[in-house]
């Protein structure tokens, strides 16, 4: 591929714009950024509109924009599970998280682990929450780079080697620098630009591309019929039906347990801000649904048969479908806008994720176990440094490790993060669960979930569970978190009894 | 919808009525179960016909549920803030005043 100069110029110009915004953000709603809740939570002052942009930029990532249509392009209807998933997250957000916000606000919690530590009085349970959060988020940050790498490659930069990775490295140095200076304020402001670009791109895509291809009827007619709907169950298996529903429900339950989602929620200024956003964020879900359909547009446009994009598909696989579709359908300058939207769409979540990891490390590892007496300024300084380390780690990760491995880790991350549901959810309503029982449940969930994914060779998280002679293929995260709940509930009376008799379980 | 409103506003903190008033205050949240059940019942929408403007049922139906789901959340929000006023009541001892820029 030859470097597309027009597209690259637009791309670089937009990138410079958000870099400038990232640094200016330090002076937005000026406060002492040497305090962790100011640097890492934006002072908990984001109102409805800023929270809408921040959470939208946070949850609908560049990887989503590349991977969801790629899945629809490659596998058809099952890839559309992202839509029921985004329908389910908002009732969950509405019911659970305003209450969590209120408790965290009152007690000054910065992370989910702070909250669990406080509710259940257990350092070990808090440690488990913190470590799970960090480990599940790291591959997620790395995958944001994949999204960025694909569009940089599609602009015509040579793939592979040091020069091939240079644009990516530069982008991440810039990201690291403004996150260090401005904290959560930077992604909050940049998210506004990112979302404007995404909305423009998607609206253009769903109007221009079908017009070029001859309408939606033609697009769906060109997709193989068996891809258009889920395969109906056969024999004694529920087949794709249970897989589709459990993938949607499990992913929805897992989403707000991720540290970056938690950071977005805790940075809002009131419970009602969260409630309003539970209704308003559906706008992004709708956009995501339309983006998913780009996968079919790519099939209809026949980009995989075009020799101009053969190299891209060889290098990036199905992830190249959307960039190829944009290259084939848009004038150069608008390709620059669309690709910038995706690349900046990687920066926003990557920044929030690294801040969330830094908050967890500082509050729940460093302050808890290393230096309990550290000052507020020390706390913020450590967090800033950790946010740098996390990003360097993500770059090394993606450059040194095969991409398939990062995707497998991210898949496992979903199974691991959902294991935080029992302590976080139960903690909102009752303290009567035993911390050691919750910790054992967490361990059981992680072990069984990982085993289930292992039986699928870590390439699929759908586990064929055999129940009374019926096979129910379902999301391993959902199955394992049920076991987690059951273990915690069953062991609580037992451990409480042991504690009363003086044989205190180790986790207390 | 009027009757529960009056009861809720008139309820004094009487122990015998407490469980009852909780139910009256939080019942609107049952609306949120509707999108949940609709979207998890996959066989109900796993078909191509009726198509809408060339878009198979499977796709336009789920896209439509994004909007319907949001409408349900909005409905519950309006009931919670305007009628039963559960959303305005902060947990005991919690001060949520003085949070600047609730909108921005």
HADDOCK unambig.tbl for C-alpha pairs under 7 A between the chains (distance, minus, plus):
assign (segid A and resid 45 and name CA) (segid B and resid 99 and name CA) 6.70 0.50 0.50
assign (segid A and resid 45 and name CA) (segid B and resid 100 and name CA) 6.69 0.50 0.50
assign (segid A and resid 46 and name CA) (segid B and resid 104 and name CA) 6.68 0.50 0.50
assign (segid A and resid 47 and name CA) (segid B and resid 101 and name CA) 5.52 0.50 0.50
assign (segid A and resid 47 and name CA) (segid B and resid 102 and name CA) 4.39 0.50 0.50
assign (segid A and resid 47 and name CA) (segid B and resid 103 and name CA) 4.64 0.50 0.50
assign (segid A and resid 47 and name CA) (segid B and resid 104 and name CA) 4.41 0.50 0.50
assign (segid A and resid 48 and name CA) (segid B and resid 102 and name CA) 6.33 0.50 0.50
assign (segid A and resid 48 and name CA) (segid B and resid 103 and name CA) 4.79 0.50 0.50
assign (segid A and resid 48 and name CA) (segid B and resid 104 and name CA) 5.82 0.50 0.50
assign (segid A and resid 49 and name CA) (segid B and resid 103 and name CA) 6.19 0.50 0.50
assign (segid A and resid 49 and name CA) (segid B and resid 104 and name CA) 5.30 0.50 0.50
assign (segid A and resid 50 and name CA) (segid B and resid 104 and name CA) 6.00 0.50 0.50
assign (segid A and resid 83 and name CA) (segid B and resid 62 and name CA) 6.88 0.50 0.50
assign (segid A and resid 84 and name CA) (segid B and resid 39 and name CA) 6.15 0.50 0.50
assign (segid A and resid 84 and name CA) (segid B and resid 62 and name CA) 6.91 0.50 0.50
assign (segid A and resid 87 and name CA) (segid B and resid 66 and name CA) 5.44 0.50 0.50
assign (segid A and resid 87 and name CA) (segid B and resid 69 and name CA) 6.41 0.50 0.50
assign (segid A and resid 88 and name CA) (segid B and resid 36 and name CA) 6.15 0.50 0.50
assign (segid A and resid 91 and name CA) (segid B and resid 32 and name CA) 5.72 0.50 0.50
assign (segid A and resid 91 and name CA) (segid B and resid 73 and name CA) 6.48 0.50 0.50
assign (segid A and resid 106 and name CA) (segid B and resid 94 and name CA) 6.11 0.50 0.50
assign (segid A and resid 216 and name CA) (segid B and resid 53 and name CA) 6.99 0.50 0.50
assign (segid A and resid 216 and name CA) (segid B and resid 54 and name CA) 5.35 0.50 0.50
assign (segid A and resid 216 and name CA) (segid B and resid 55 and name CA) 6.20 0.50 0.50
assign (segid A and resid 217 and name CA) (segid B and resid 53 and name CA) 6.70 0.50 0.50
assign (segid A and resid 217 and name CA) (segid B and resid 54 and name CA) 3.74 0.50 0.50
assign (segid A and resid 217 and name CA) (segid B and resid 55 and name CA) 6.36 0.50 0.50
assign (segid A and resid 220 and name CA) (segid B and resid 55 and name CA) 6.80 0.50 0.50
assign (segid A and resid 229 and name CA) (segid B and resid 46 and name CA) 5.87 0.50 0.50
assign (segid A and resid 229 and name CA) (segid B and resid 47 and name CA) 6.27 0.50 0.50
assign (segid A and resid 229 and name CA) (segid B and resid 58 and name CA) 6.86 0.50 0.50
assign (segid A and resid 230 and name CA) (segid B and resid 46 and name CA) 6.47 0.50 0.50
assign (segid A and resid 241 and name CA) (segid B and resid 42 and name CA) 5.95 0.50 0.50
assign (segid A and resid 245 and name CA) (segid B and resid 40 and name CA) 5.24 0.50 0.50
assign (segid A and resid 245 and name CA) (segid B and resid 42 and name CA) 6.72 0.50 0.50
assign (segid A and resid 269 and name CA) (segid B and resid 99 and name CA) 5.98 0.50 0.50
assign (segid A and resid 269 and name CA) (segid B and resid 102 and name CA) 6.19 0.50 0.50
assign (segid A and resid 270 and name CA) (segid B and resid 96 and name CA) 6.99 0.50 0.50
assign (segid A and resid 272 and name CA) (segid B and resid 87 and name CA) 6.99 0.50 0.50
assign (segid A and resid 273 and name CA) (segid B and resid 102 and name CA) 6.92 0.50 0.50
assign (segid A and resid 275 and name CA) (segid B and resid 77 and name CA) 6.71 0.50 0.50
assign (segid A and resid 278 and name CA) (segid B and resid 73 and name CA) 6.80 0.50 0.50
assign (segid A and resid 279 and name CA) (segid B and resid 70 and name CA) 4.80 0.50 0.50
assign (segid A and resid 279 and name CA) (segid B and resid 73 and name CA) 5.37 0.50 0.50
assign (segid A and resid 279 and name CA) (segid B and resid 74 and name CA) 5.43 0.50 0.50
assign (segid A and resid 282 and name CA) (segid B and resid 66 and name CA) 6.34 0.50 0.50
assign (segid A and resid 282 and name CA) (segid B and resid 67 and name CA) 6.92 0.50 0.50
assign (segid A and resid 282 and name CA) (segid B and resid 70 and name CA) 5.96 0.50 0.50
assign (segid A and resid 285 and name CA) (segid B and resid 66 and name CA) 6.84 0.50 0.50
assign (segid A and resid 286 and name CA) (segid B and resid 63 and name CA) 6.53 0.50 0.50
assign (segid A and resid 286 and name CA) (segid B and resid 66 and name CA) 6.43 0.50 0.50
assign (segid A and resid 289 and name CA) (segid B and resid 63 and name CA) 6.51 0.50 0.50
